[in-house]
Each structure stands twice: as structure tokens, then as C-alpha cells.
Amino acid sequence: MITCLGMHVLGGLEQTSDIDQVQIAIDEFRVCGDRLVTPQLNTPPSIAQIQRAFDDDEFEPYYQPKIMLNGGELKGAEVLARWNHPRLGLLSPAYFLPTLEAHHLIDKLLARLLEKGLMLQKALALILPPVELAFNVHASQLGSTTFVDQVEKALSELRLPAHGLLFEITETGLVDSTANSLENLIRLRLMGCGLAMDDFGSGYSSLQRLCDLPFSQLKLDGSFVCELESHPGHRAIIESAVRLADSLGLLLVVEGVETSEQREHLRQMGCSIGQGYGLARPMSGTHFFQYCLDAERGKRDYLFTA
């Protein structure tokens, strides 16, 4: 309901919360760096506004880390699109993606995000171990005859290995897969890129697709985590996903981790990788660069003291 209303969640508070807890949630939001704004969705931006944003280089990648639940090590990051509007502030994709889709500009957005993401990855590689970056692929892009060539060209220009990239595809995007879509998925895997089935369990789930398509990662939808402690059915689904991923040789990433209690429950259930505001919020490239430096420094300090 919150998503449908275009609202942004600062955090969860119990009924007995006092004003101090509310202030803590607001203060945490102020420093997170991802202050999203979603204007009224009945007034989407015009194509002229979108073109100006491209010309002025206002679309930016934000990075949300994927974290090892047992130990806290950085596993990688998902690259998310943000519009840094000069007047309205940082805009959510819910506001501008419909216009991009309607005017077939999704490829242009991905190319911009991919270029900036790979440049950051290149800079990190000079001083840190490789950091895997995950990009969301729209259903319309899967069938493109030039999509994989663009990815290959971008990697070649910066001399980066393909195994540092992962592409996330939603279940709904696979419903009407064409021959070109399947060929692109296979070509990406043959190049060395990773593939993730995103939001698993929230759409038109097909276990057969997990067997037929060359996925390397499974991302469990965060809706199963929010009621983990109170809904036995959700707990059973998460435990089943852990066994399923393990049986198929896939990495399982659990989305929507919001609290330390959820993190501990998931860890005890055998989940190894998590993503969510309770672990790390989306952040700009500058902040993510520093985040990676701090994460590596913390790992080295732990090894030294151990």
C-alpha cells in the first residue's frame, strides 16, 4: 500500500514509540544521502524534461550494498537510477521511468548508469579487491539484438572483467521471453557475467525457469522478510528458498532486511547475503567509494586482531 501511494518509509516504530524514537528515525534519514522525492505520479515529466536531464547529465547511479549476514563483509552492490533534479532534488525512478519506457529511452539510461558504474568499479579496482555491481534489466532490453554487444563494448573500453557485472531480471520480465531474450541471457553468462532472478516469489514464479535459464543468483522478495517474526508461512518460504538455492547451486540474496532482529533470524535460517535499509541504504558514488574503503579497512583490522 505504501508503494502504491508513492510514499517513502523512514523506518518502523512500535505503537508505544515516543518522540525520541521518531526523532532518531528522522535524523537517520537525513544523513543517509538517499533523500528520494516522488512527485505526484499523475504529472509525469515530459520528454523534453527527460532529454534536458540527459543533456545536463542529471541521471546518476546510486549503490545499495549486498552484505554477508555472518560477518558483515561487502558482497557487491545493486546500481539504482536516481534523477538529481536541480530544483526538485533527488527523484525516485517511480517518477521518471514511465516516461523513459514510453519513449524507448531505457537503453539510454542503462548505458549512462553502466558507464558511470564501470568507471567507479575501475577506480576501486586500483586499490581494492573486485566489487561486483548489479544492474537491473528491463524486459524490453532482454530482446534487444544490440544489448549484449553494448555491455561487451563497455567492458572492453575500460578493460574490466565480465565477472564483475551481474544483471538482475524480474520474474515478470521473463514471462514473455523471446528467442532473442534467451540468447542474450546465455551470451551474458558465457561472457562471465552473473544473472539474478529478481523479486523471486512476488510475481509469476516459475521453478522451471530456474532450471532452464543460466541464473547464478536468486533474490528473494523483501515482502517475506517484513513479517518474518509473526508469519510462520513467510518463515517457511524463506527456509524453502534457502534449500532451493543451495540445491541449484545459486547464491541467495534476501531483500528487505530492515532490522538487526531480522538479520539475526535470517542468519540462523541459513541465509548468507542480505540487502536492505537495515544493512546499508543506497548511496551516491562518492559515498559508496568511501564505504568500500571503510569496509576493506574494517576487514583488515579484524584479520589483524584475530
URLINHU-V687339 format. One record per pair of residues at least 4 apart in sequence whose ideal C-beta (glycine too) atoms are under 7 Angstrom apart, sorted by the first residue. I is the first residue (numbers start at 1). J is the second residue. D is the distance in Angstrom with one decimal. If there is no record, write none. Layout:
BEGIN
I,J,D ; I,J,D
END
This chain:
BEGIN
1,5,6.3 ; 2,7,4.9 ; 2,9,6.1 ; 6,38,4.6 ; 6,41,5.7 ; 6,94,6.4 ; 8,36,5.4 ; 8,38,7.0 ; 10,25,4.8 ; 10,26,6.5 ; 10,29,4.8 ; 11,25,4.0 ; 12,258,6.5 ; 13,17,3.9 ; 13,21,5.7 ; 13,22,6.6 ; 13,25,6.7 ; 17,21,4.4 ; 17,22,6.4 ; 19,23,6.3 ; 20,24,6.6 ; 21,25,6.7 ; 22,26,6.5 ; 23,27,6.1 ; 24,28,6.3 ; 25,29,6.6 ; 26,30,6.5 ; 27,31,6.9 ; 28,32,6.5 ; 32,281,4.3 ; 33,283,5.0 ; 33,284,5.9 ; 33,287,5.4 ; 34,62,6.1 ; 34,90,7.0 ; 34,281,5.3 ; 34,282,4.4 ; 34,283,6.5 ; 35,89,6.6 ; 35,90,5.5 ; 36,90,5.7 ; 36,92,4.5 ; 37,88,5.9 ; 37,89,4.9 ; 37,90,6.2 ; 37,91,5.6 ; 37,92,6.7 ; 38,92,4.3 ; 38,94,5.2 ; 38,95,5.3 ; 39,43,6.6 ; 39,88,6.6 ; 39,95,5.7 ; 41,94,6.8 ; 41,95,6.9 ; 44,95,6.9 ; 44,98,5.4 ; 44,99,5.1 ; 45,49,4.2 ; 45,50,5.7 ; 45,96,5.6 ; 45,99,5.4 ; 47,51,6.2 ; 47,99,6.4 ; 47,103,5.2 ; 48,52,6.4 ; 49,53,6.5 ; 50,54,6.7 ; 50,96,6.6 ; 50,99,5.5 ; 50,100,6.6 ; 50,105,6.6 ; 51,55,6.3 ; 52,56,6.1 ; 53,58,4.2 ; 53,59,6.1 ; 53,83,6.1 ; 54,59,6.8 ; 54,108,6.7 ; 58,83,5.9 ; 58,84,5.1 ; 58,85,6.5 ; 59,81,6.3 ; 59,83,5.7 ; 59,109,6.1 ; 59,112,5.5 ; 60,82,5.2 ; 60,84,5.2 ; 60,284,6.9 ; 61,79,4.7 ; 61,80,7.0 ; 61,81,7.0 ; 61,113,4.6 ; 61,116,5.1 ; 61,117,5.1 ; 61,285,6.4 ; 62,80,4.7 ; 62,82,4.8 ; 62,282,4.2 ; 62,283,6.2 ; 62,284,6.1 ; 63,77,4.2 ; 63,79,6.0 ; 63,282,6.5 ; 63,283,5.8 ; 63,285,6.8 ; 63,288,4.0 ; 64,77,6.1 ; 64,78,4.9 ; 64,80,6.1 ; 64,275,6.3 ; 64,280,6.5 ; 64,281,6.9 ; 64,282,4.3 ; 65,74,5.6 ; 65,77,4.9 ; 65,279,6.9 ; 65,280,4.2 ; 65,291,6.8 ; 66,75,4.4 ; 66,76,4.8 ; 66,77,6.3 ; 66,78,6.8 ; 66,253,5.8 ; 66,273,5.5 ; 66,275,4.9 ; 67,72,6.0 ; 67,74,6.5 ; 67,75,6.4 ; 67,273,7.0 ; 67,274,5.6 ; 67,279,4.5 ; 67,280,6.3 ; 68,72,6.3 ; 68,73,4.3 ; 68,75,5.6 ; 68,272,6.3 ; 68,273,6.1 ; 69,263,5.8 ; 69,266,5.8 ; 69,267,4.3 ; 69,271,5.9 ; 69,272,6.1 ; 69,273,6.7 ; 69,274,5.0 ; 70,267,5.5 ; 70,272,6.7 ; 73,299,6.2 ; 74,292,6.5 ; 74,295,4.4 ; 75,273,5.3 ; 76,131,6.3 ; 76,132,3.5 ; 76,133,6.6 ; 76,134,6.2 ; 76,166,7.0 ; 77,131,6.8 ; 77,133,5.9 ; 77,134,6.9 ; 77,288,6.6 ; 78,134,4.6 ; 78,275,6.8 ; 79,113,5.7 ; 79,117,5.0 ; 79,133,5.5 ; 79,134,6.5 ; 79,135,5.2 ; 80,282,5.3 ; 81,93,5.0 ; 81,109,6.1 ; 81,113,6.0 ; 82,90,5.5 ; 82,91,6.8 ; 83,91,3.9 ; 83,96,5.4 ; 84,90,5.8 ; 85,89,6.1 ; 85,91,5.3 ; 91,95,5.0 ; 91,96,6.2 ; 93,97,4.7 ; 96,100,6.1 ; 97,101,6.0 ; 98,102,6.2 ; 99,103,6.4 ; 100,105,4.4 ; 100,106,5.4 ; 100,109,5.8 ; 101,106,6.0 ; 105,109,6.2 ; 106,110,6.4 ; 106,138,4.7 ; 106,140,6.2 ; 106,141,6.2 ; 107,111,6.2 ; 107,141,6.2 ; 107,144,6.9 ; 108,112,6.6 ; 109,113,6.3 ; 110,114,5.8 ; 110,135,6.6 ; 110,141,6.8 ; 111,115,6.3 ; 111,150,6.4 ; 112,116,6.6 ; 113,117,5.8 ; 113,135,6.5 ; 114,118,6.1 ; 114,135,6.3 ; 114,154,5.4 ; 115,119,6.5 ; 115,154,6.5 ; 116,120,6.6 ; 116,285,6.8 ; 117,121,6.2 ; 117,133,5.1 ; 118,122,6.2 ; 118,154,5.8 ; 118,158,5.2 ; 118,160,5.9 ; 119,123,6.7 ; 119,158,6.9 ; 120,124,6.3 ; 120,285,5.1 ; 120,289,6.6 ; 121,125,6.3 ; 121,131,6.2 ; 121,133,5.7 ; 121,160,6.3 ; 121,164,6.0 ; 122,158,5.1 ; 122,160,6.1 ; 124,128,5.0 ; 124,131,5.3 ; 124,289,6.7 ; 124,292,5.7 ; 125,130,6.1 ; 128,292,5.8 ; 128,296,5.3 ; 130,164,5.2 ; 131,292,6.0 ; 132,164,5.7 ; 132,166,5.7 ; 133,164,6.6 ; 133,165,6.2 ; 134,166,4.2 ; 134,168,5.4 ; 134,196,6.6 ; 135,167,5.6 ; 135,168,7.0 ; 136,168,5.0 ; 136,198,7.0 ; 137,141,5.1 ; 137,142,6.3 ; 137,167,4.9 ; 137,168,6.7 ; 137,169,5.3 ; 138,173,6.9 ; 139,173,3.5 ; 141,147,5.3 ; 142,169,6.8 ; 142,173,6.4 ; 142,177,6.8 ; 142,181,3.9 ; 142,184,5.8 ; 143,178,4.7 ; 143,180,4.4 ; 143,181,4.9 ; 145,180,6.2 ; 146,150,5.8 ; 147,151,6.8 ; 147,184,5.7 ; 148,152,6.2 ; 148,184,5.2 ; 148,187,4.7 ; 148,188,6.1 ; 149,153,6.2 ; 150,154,6.4 ; 151,155,6.5 ; 152,156,6.2 ; 152,191,6.5 ; 153,157,6.3 ; 154,158,6.9 ; 155,160,5.1 ; 155,162,5.8 ; 160,164,5.9 ; 161,192,6.6 ; 162,191,4.3 ; 162,192,3.5 ; 162,193,4.9 ; 163,192,4.4 ; 165,193,4.7 ; 165,194,7.0 ; 166,193,6.5 ; 166,194,3.6 ; 166,195,7.0 ; 166,196,5.9 ; 166,217,6.5 ; 167,188,6.2 ; 167,193,6.2 ; 167,195,5.8 ; 168,196,4.5 ; 168,198,4.1 ; 168,219,6.6 ; 169,173,5.1 ; 169,174,6.2 ; 169,195,6.8 ; 169,197,6.4 ; 169,198,6.1 ; 170,198,4.7 ; 170,199,5.2 ; 170,203,6.5 ; 171,197,6.4 ; 171,199,6.3 ; 171,200,6.6 ; 171,203,3.9 ; 171,204,5.5 ; 171,205,6.0 ; 172,203,4.4 ; 172,204,6.1 ; 174,209,5.8 ; 175,204,5.3 ; 177,181,4.2 ; 177,182,5.8 ; 179,183,6.2 ; 180,184,6.3 ; 181,185,6.6 ; 182,186,6.5 ; 183,187,6.1 ; 184,188,6.3 ; 185,189,6.7 ; 185,195,6.1 ; 185,213,5.7 ; 185,214,6.2 ; 186,190,6.2 ; 186,214,6.0 ; 187,191,6.4 ; 188,193,4.3 ; 188,195,6.3 ; 189,193,6.6 ; 189,195,6.0 ; 189,214,4.1 ; 194,216,4.4 ; 194,217,5.9 ; 195,214,6.2 ; 195,215,4.9 ; 195,216,5.6 ; 196,215,6.6 ; 196,217,3.8 ; 196,218,6.9 ; 196,219,5.3 ; 197,210,6.8 ; 197,215,5.3 ; 197,218,5.5 ; 197,219,6.6 ; 198,219,4.8 ; 199,203,6.3 ; 199,219,6.6 ; 199,221,4.6 ; 200,205,6.9 ; 200,218,5.4 ; 200,219,5.9 ; 200,220,5.3 ; 200,221,6.1 ; 201,205,5.9 ; 201,220,6.2 ; 201,221,4.9 ; 201,224,6.5 ; 201,237,6.6 ; 202,221,3.9 ; 202,223,6.2 ; 208,212,6.0 ; 209,213,5.4 ; 210,215,6.2 ; 210,248,6.0 ; 215,250,6.1 ; 216,250,6.4 ; 216,251,6.7 ; 217,250,5.9 ; 217,251,4.6 ; 217,253,6.2 ; 218,241,6.9 ; 218,245,4.9 ; 218,250,4.8 ; 218,252,5.2 ; 219,253,4.7 ; 219,255,5.8 ; 220,224,6.2 ; 220,238,6.7 ; 220,241,5.0 ; 220,252,6.4 ; 220,254,4.9 ; 220,255,6.4 ; 221,255,6.2 ; 222,226,6.7 ; 222,255,3.9 ; 222,256,1.9 ; 222,276,6.5 ; 223,256,6.9 ; 224,234,4.5 ; 224,237,5.4 ; 224,238,5.6 ; 225,254,6.2 ; 225,256,4.3 ; 225,257,6.1 ; 225,262,5.6 ; 226,256,6.2 ; 227,231,3.9 ; 227,234,5.2 ; 228,234,5.6 ; 228,235,5.9 ; 228,238,6.9 ; 228,262,5.8 ; 228,265,5.7 ; 229,261,6.9 ; 229,265,6.7 ; 231,235,7.0 ; 232,236,6.3 ; 233,237,6.5 ; 234,238,6.5 ; 235,239,6.4 ; 236,240,6.3 ; 237,241,6.4 ; 238,242,6.6 ; 238,269,6.0 ; 238,271,7.0 ; 239,243,6.8 ; 239,269,5.6 ; 240,244,6.0 ; 241,245,6.1 ; 241,252,6.1 ; 242,246,6.3 ; 242,252,6.1 ; 242,269,6.3 ; 242,270,4.5 ; 242,271,6.0 ; 243,247,6.1 ; 244,248,6.4 ; 245,250,4.4 ; 245,251,6.9 ; 245,252,3.8 ; 251,273,6.4 ; 252,271,6.4 ; 252,272,6.9 ; 252,273,6.7 ; 253,273,4.6 ; 253,275,5.8 ; 254,266,5.6 ; 254,271,5.0 ; 254,274,5.0 ; 255,275,5.2 ; 255,276,6.2 ; 256,276,5.0 ; 257,262,5.4 ; 257,263,5.5 ; 257,266,6.7 ; 257,274,4.2 ; 257,275,6.6 ; 257,276,3.5 ; 257,278,4.8 ; 257,279,5.3 ; 258,262,6.1 ; 258,276,5.5 ; 258,277,5.7 ; 258,278,4.2 ; 259,278,5.1 ; 260,264,6.4 ; 260,278,6.8 ; 261,265,6.3 ; 262,266,6.1 ; 262,278,6.5 ; 263,267,6.3 ; 263,274,6.3 ; 263,278,6.4 ; 263,279,6.9 ; 264,268,6.4 ; 265,269,6.4 ; 266,271,4.0 ; 266,274,6.1 ; 267,271,6.4 ; 274,279,5.6 ; 275,279,6.5 ; 277,281,5.3 ; 283,287,3.8 ; 283,288,5.0 ; 283,291,6.4 ; 284,288,6.8 ; 285,289,6.3 ; 286,290,6.9 ; 287,291,6.1 ; 288,292,6.4 ; 289,293,6.7 ; 290,294,6.2 ; 291,295,6.2 ; 292,296,6.4 ; 293,297,6.3 ; 294,298,6.2 ; 295,299,6.5 ; 296,300,6.5 ; 297,301,6.4 ; 298,302,6.4 ; 299,303,6.5 ; 300,304,6.3 ; 301,305,6.4 ; 302,306,6.0
END
